Amino acid sequence: MEITTKTAVYQFQFASDKASEICRQLAFAAFAIAWIFRIQLDNGSTVPALLAYGTALATTVLLLDLLQYVFSAAALQSALQREGVSDEEKVINVTASGVFSSIIFYGKIVLTAIAYALILKFFVVTLL
């Protein structure tokens, strides 16, 4: 399959935006799962350990999501200010955001998978 660079960039941006969106939705769903399966006590409630760990990771995923976008915005702003761009077609170098943003991006995906492995383990242990 052959595609143009422009199409590849568009498809990459679409896929990474969608992956980030799904990670966010799964993180919020993890909070809902923990809320539904919390244990009522006389003096309040508690969350089973596996779900607590899962929601802690989900919280980290949301923080990484924010960090990724803030860091990318700051790197782009810095590059635009450094270059003093007035021509929309000028090519600029945004060196700082690439590797770090990728690490954050893939890190939040891995943490989402681990969070859901813990949640799945909770269901397996609870239901069997």
C-alpha positions as CSV (number, residue, x, y, z in Angstrom):
1,M,0.0,0.0,0.0
2,E,1.4,3.4,-1.0
3,I,0.2,6.6,0.5
4,T,1.4,10.2,0.4
5,T,3.3,11.8,3.3
6,K,0.4,14.1,3.9
7,T,-2.0,11.2,4.2
8,A,0.4,9.3,6.5
9,V,0.7,12.3,8.8
10,Y,-3.1,12.7,8.8
11,Q,-3.7,9.0,9.6
12,F,-1.0,9.1,12.3
13,Q,-2.6,12.2,13.9
14,F,-6.1,10.6,13.7
15,A,-4.9,7.3,15.2
16,S,-2.9,9.0,18.0
17,D,-5.8,11.4,18.8
18,K,-8.2,8.4,18.9
19,A,-5.9,6.4,21.1
20,S,-5.6,9.3,23.6
21,E,-9.4,9.7,23.5
22,I,-10.0,6.0,24.3
23,C,-7.4,6.1,27.1
24,R,-9.2,9.0,28.6
25,Q,-12.6,7.2,28.4
26,L,-11.1,4.1,29.9
27,A,-9.6,6.0,32.7
28,F,-13.0,7.6,33.6
29,A,-14.7,4.2,33.3
30,A,-12.1,2.8,35.8
31,F,-13.3,5.4,38.3
32,A,-16.9,4.3,37.6
33,I,-16.1,0.6,38.1
34,A,-14.4,1.3,41.4
35,W,-17.4,3.4,42.5
36,I,-19.8,0.6,41.6
37,F,-17.9,-2.1,43.4
38,R,-16.9,-0.1,46.4
39,I,-17.5,-1.8,49.8
40,Q,-19.9,-0.1,52.2
41,L,-18.6,0.1,55.8
42,D,-20.3,1.4,58.9
43,N,-18.1,4.6,58.8
44,G,-18.0,5.1,55.0
45,S,-16.8,2.9,52.1
46,T,-13.6,1.4,50.7
47,V,-12.5,0.3,47.4
48,P,-11.0,-3.2,46.9
49,A,-7.2,-3.1,46.5
50,L,-7.1,-4.2,42.8
51,L,-9.6,-1.5,41.9
52,A,-7.7,1.1,44.0
53,Y,-4.5,0.3,42.1
54,G,-6.4,0.4,38.8
55,T,-7.9,3.8,39.6
56,A,-4.5,5.1,40.8
57,L,-3.1,4.1,37.4
58,A,-6.1,5.7,35.6
59,T,-5.4,8.9,37.5
60,T,-1.8,8.8,36.3
61,V,-3.0,8.2,32.7
62,L,-5.1,11.4,32.9
63,L,-2.1,13.3,34.3
64,L,0.1,12.0,31.6
65,D,-2.5,12.9,29.0
66,L,-2.5,16.5,30.2
67,L,1.3,16.6,30.4
68,Q,1.6,15.3,26.9
69,Y,-0.6,18.1,25.5
70,V,0.8,20.8,27.7
71,F,4.4,19.8,26.7
72,S,3.5,19.6,23.0
73,A,1.9,23.0,23.1
74,A,4.8,24.6,24.9
75,A,7.3,23.0,22.5
76,L,5.3,24.3,19.5
77,Q,5.0,27.8,21.0
78,S,8.7,27.9,21.7
79,A,9.5,26.8,18.1
80,L,7.2,29.3,16.6
81,Q,8.6,32.2,18.8
82,R,12.2,31.1,18.0
83,E,11.6,31.0,14.3
84,G,9.4,34.2,14.2
85,V,7.3,32.6,11.5
86,S,5.3,34.8,9.2
87,D,5.1,32.4,6.3
88,E,2.6,29.6,6.8
89,E,4.5,27.2,4.6
90,K,7.9,27.7,6.3
91,V,9.3,24.5,7.7
92,I,10.4,24.8,11.4
93,N,12.2,22.3,13.7
94,V,10.3,21.3,16.8
95,T,13.0,19.2,18.4
96,A,11.9,19.1,22.0
97,S,8.5,17.5,21.7
98,G,9.1,14.4,19.6
99,V,10.7,11.8,21.8
100,F,9.3,13.1,25.1
101,S,5.8,13.3,23.8
102,S,6.1,9.8,22.3
103,I,7.3,8.4,25.6
104,I,4.3,10.0,27.4
105,F,1.9,8.8,24.7
106,Y,3.0,5.2,24.8
107,G,3.4,5.3,28.5
108,K,-0.2,6.3,29.1
109,I,-1.3,3.5,26.8
110,V,0.7,0.9,28.7
111,L,-0.6,2.2,32.0
112,T,-4.1,2.0,30.8
113,A,-3.5,-1.6,29.8
114,I,-2.0,-2.4,33.3
115,A,-5.0,-0.6,35.0
116,Y,-7.4,-2.8,33.1
117,A,-5.4,-5.9,33.8
118,L,-5.8,-5.2,37.5
119,I,-9.5,-4.5,37.0
120,L,-9.9,-7.7,35.0
121,K,-8.0,-9.6,37.8
122,F,-10.5,-8.1,40.3
123,F,-13.4,-9.5,38.3
124,V,-11.7,-12.9,37.9
125,V,-10.9,-13.2,41.6
126,T,-14.3,-11.9,42.7
127,L,-16.5,-13.9,40.3
128,L,-14.7,-17.3,40.5
